[in-house]
Amino acid sequence: MAEFQRIGIPNATLGQRLNDLVCAGLLERVTYQEEGERSREEYVLTDAGRDVLPILAALSPSGDRRREPGQ
């Protein structure tokens, strides 16, 4: 989640959106633990998530053109 926080999404919004993607089957939570550290969760694309990547990539330029300046 830390990687996503760097782009400035509020924690509550980020958490809900990630949860929605997990519920939709596009991401899964995987627990990992580095030696000497507490356990953490990372979000990993599922097969379904990988399947939609080309669709999202195709829509991205359209969204960029319609984004308000400064966003």
Summary of the structure (lengths in Angstrom):
residues: 71
radius of gyration: 14.8
end to end distance: 20.8
largest distance: 46.0
contacts: 132
relative contact order: 0.12
helix: 52%
strand: 17%
